[in-house]
Amino acid sequence: MKFLPLLPLLWLVSCEKPAPAPAATVPAVPTPATPEVSQAEPAPAAPAHLSVVRVNSTLQNWSITQPWEKNPPRQRRSLGAIVGDHQVITTAEMVADATLVEFEATDGTRRARAEVLSVDYEANLALLQLADAEEKTKFFAGMKPLEIAANPPLRDTLEIIQVEDNGQSLITSGQLLSADVRATFLPGQLFLTFRVKASMQSSASSFSLPVFNDGKLAGVLSSYDSKDQISDVIATPLIARFLMESRKEKYQGFPNLGVSISATEDVHFRSYLKLPDDQGGLYVSKVRKGSAADLAKIVPGDVMLSIDGKPVDRRGYYQDETYGSLPWVQLVRGNKSAGDVIRLTLWREGKATDVDVTLTRQEESTRLVPNYQFGKAPNFLIKGGMMFQELTRPLLEAYGDEWESRAPLNFLDALSNPEAYQADHDRMICLTGVIPTQATLGYEGLRNLMIKKVNGKPVRNMKELISAFQAMPISSDSHSIEFIDEDLVIYLNDEMSKMIDESLLQRGLQQLSRAE
Amino acid sequence: MKVFFVSLLMAGTALCQDPAPATAAPEAAAPSTADIYRSVVRIEVATQVPNYAAPWNAGRFSGGIGTGFLIGPNKFLTNAHVVSNGQRFLINIYGSPEKHRAKVEHIAHDCDLAILSVDDFAPFEKLPVFSISQAVPQLESQVRVIGYPIGGERLSVTRGVVSRIDFQPYSHSRADSHLIVQIDAAINPGNSGGPVLQDNKVVGVAFQGLTEADNTGYIIPTPVVNRFLKDVEDGRYDEYTDLGLAEFPLINPAMREALKLPNNGSGVLVTNVTPTGSCDGQVKPGDVLVAIDDHAIDANGSILIEGEKVNMHEIVERKFAGDQVKLRVIRGGKSEELTVTLKTLPQSRMYAIKYEEKPRYVMLAGLVFQPLDTNLFATASFRDVTVRRLYSDYVSKGLFQEFEDIVILTDMLSDELNTSLPRYTGRVVKSINGTKVSSLAQAESLLYPKTPPEHFVIELMGVERPLVLPAAKIPAANDRVRESYNIPRLSNLKAR
């Protein structure tokens, strides 16, 4: 009852707010130093809307807990920039687990199905084209592909492009505040990103937007913080390199060195390493087996003094000609292709040594525990009610926000110490749960175990698990299952599990296994 | 479900009661109800709880109220959690303002029982003594709970029936499970240590309740109480013993067939034998346990005692270290009879909360090293997978044979000597100057050698970059840290 008198007031307030908007000439946040910042104005006859299309995606991922079915689909819209021979660049988020991607002309006159030419989930970029190449001239009639801008210097003005529902383009100018390596989509995947200060309005499309500099494509906006009016923009050099890589016969992605490093600010550590004081340096603490660094015989304890002649300071920064202090990874991941050679100057055994490293890229699928599996249905096997799955990061994340402390310890161990398992496993096969059936009587409590052998055969991956179940010894009428770290062998009656599998299919499970 | 203790935590408030006139206790027969109340005493405890986050500090001073009762000449039975970490103990006779100084004679944290004695027993000499029943109270039979719970200053009596007899965790140590009797009489904070009576005989000791359920009070039943009293007869409490086995139920028919067992619902599979435990060297993983002391074990691991299905470990529960237990196992299709001599495994207390102990630690230039135990684990929620794995495998994989202590870098108190070190707290110390670390005392001797090296190089598990400190600058850093953080001593290697 007490709340009632407040309501008309609230309504008044909310009514007043939109009033200044139609005028649209007043800067939302007047900043005396940079008056051109944050100014939203209707575009004149500028060709911005002629160089962008809407990208409409339907995304649908697989259920982690019931891997035979898919989760409910979601819709996303973004604005893509037309580049090259009428290809469209947008964020990888837009096509991750997409079941349908469409282009839509900004004036709403035409739509057409699109397909992914190349996608890099780590760099968060995707290049799309029309599914039906013959439609190209018709669909893109009157549209003008963008050139890629030269790397804009800090404090330069960038224009963020939005398109309103009525087809009118909306350009917001903002200042390029800083450049740093950041993760814009997947955690831990650091790539060169601009921070741009601009006050945007939310518009029909989500915040995956083209960013222009001087009428050319300078970046792709991946997120906008309306509170601080700061947006993260995937930087120009990365866009240029992604397009370059995409034009190669096979998209390879961005390489890495395969080392873990530690700063050398600590003077006592430096004196222990006998590092000269006029040097910077990054301590190599770990070298991934089979990585570029490993092949170049870099070992833990080496100290990286410079990369391609650029000195690396004690905290791992080098001086970039355009963007100032940037983390060393930019010299490897952002500026190079797989197969390129970089020259490292290392401090080793008390003196500087040059080592040439041929950069490689570790395919995510070669990891023991992959960080992501977009567009790929999860592998699994249901046998007599026992559910086997491959250990992936999405599976671990299904243990909730606190998964790093709540997920089973043995799973977390495989994630953080893959070296201990890689000799015997391509993937960790886990018993994640047991559907109570007649065949799994007494096993209902079993879960979170990793599989060592089935029917006496070691199991490296899901395919081997499935074939091991098919290779039951003739002398036996049940399958044996052994677990890692447990002195326990359990048995599953073959005849009964076949019956159960049959009934599970009748109960609506689409399929009982997948190994792709 | 949350289990709560029923000792009342509060600052001791003085009781203002009229002294009741002393009545002569009748010598023979069971004492009358009114007399019995006089032997239920109020225990006031001042505690000092150690601080594992700052182990050099004295800890928190606090106190609580619980109940106890007279079970023999100068013997008051109560719960261990009532008197844990106690520094001063006072006993009140019902209705008397006088407080009698007491001390702990025996304390058993694994079964939450303790015996107190008073300095001067004279005022208690005429009080009736409770006798303890031998039997477990029957389901549905009525019991009375007497004690000093919250809600008033005077003695309280509640009534209820026995609702369940089960094998359940005892929350005081967080690591032990024993026989437990659930009753529906109200048991509230302050009731802890009070007698539960049937026909004026003790059938249990009130000790814990459930926060999420109504009318569930838990009492320590007589088998556990009597075992404790027998254990301390030699003047020392020796703790429970354990078979040191992990079992898997043999319910699945395919599993039974593969193990060539008849489908008669008997036996459990041994999946782990604790190294150096009671059964080590005799029982092996893969054995099927079918009988314990001639009681047939069913496929769920239960046996029949006195007409009640109970967990097979109940047999061992009633025995003592040095006692023997007969096991029948099926190994390789043949039945074998094994005789196992029970022993206690002190290392298995890794998972029990410790009381009456001063936290152990060693410091070097602001770096704090502590041995891993459950007190520390509960204080410093460790995220590091290596720490958590070593903790969980410590007993079952016998890691204690390799590590007397798992030494952890728990804190880095800022000092100019260590501020540029990366903060690798919450990791296990692997080695100091190349020597593997296996105990806190050894770590201390490595960190404070007679002739220090140029640098101390400390390697941590799961971290590839060593921590390096110049030895020459350590004494000055230690002085600064002691001064600024008010740390009286740089190490404490003795828990008691």
Contacts between the chains, C-beta under 8 A, distances in Angstrom:
chain1	res1	chain2	res2	distance
A	260	B	464	6.6
A	262	B	422	6.5
A	262	B	464	7.6
A	262	B	465	4.0
A	263	B	422	7.3
A	265	B	420	5.1
A	266	B	420	4.0
A	266	B	421	5.8
A	266	B	422	7.8
A	266	B	468	7.3
A	267	B	420	6.7
A	268	B	417	7.6
A	268	B	420	7.8
A	268	B	455	7.1
A	268	B	468	5.1
A	268	B	469	5.9
A	268	B	470	5.1
A	269	B	420	7.8
A	269	B	421	7.8
A	269	B	465	7.9
A	269	B	468	4.7
A	271	B	455	7.8
A	271	B	470	7.0
A	272	B	455	5.0
A	272	B	457	7.1
A	272	B	468	4.2
A	283	B	465	5.7
A	285	B	463	7.5
A	285	B	464	3.4
A	285	B	465	4.4
A	286	B	464	4.6
A	300	B	464	5.4
A	404	B	383	6.5
A	405	B	381	7.5
A	405	B	383	5.8
A	409	B	385	6.5
A	409	B	388	5.6
A	409	B	389	5.7
A	409	B	392	6.3
A	412	B	385	4.8
A	413	B	385	5.4
A	413	B	389	6.1
A	416	B	385	5.2
A	416	B	462	7.4
A	417	B	385	7.7
A	417	B	462	7.9
A	439	B	254	7.3
A	440	B	252	7.4
A	441	B	251	5.7
A	441	B	252	5.1
A	441	B	253	7.1
A	442	B	249	5.6
A	442	B	250	7.3
A	442	B	251	3.0
A	442	B	252	4.1
A	442	B	255	7.0
A	442	B	299	7.6
A	443	B	252	6.1
A	476	B	258	7.5
A	477	B	254	8.0
A	477	B	257	7.7
A	478	B	254	4.1
A	478	B	255	8.0
A	478	B	257	6.7
A	478	B	258	5.6
A	480	B	258	6.8
A	486	B	271	6.5
A	487	B	271	5.1
A	487	B	272	6.0
A	487	B	285	3.7
A	487	B	286	7.0
A	488	B	248	5.8
A	488	B	269	7.3
A	488	B	271	4.7
A	489	B	258	7.9
A	490	B	252	7.1
A	490	B	255	5.9
A	491	B	252	6.8
A	491	B	254	4.3
A	491	B	255	4.5
A	491	B	257	7.3
A	491	B	258	4.1
A	492	B	254	5.8
A	493	B	253	6.8
A	493	B	254	3.8
A	493	B	257	7.8
A	496	B	254	7.3
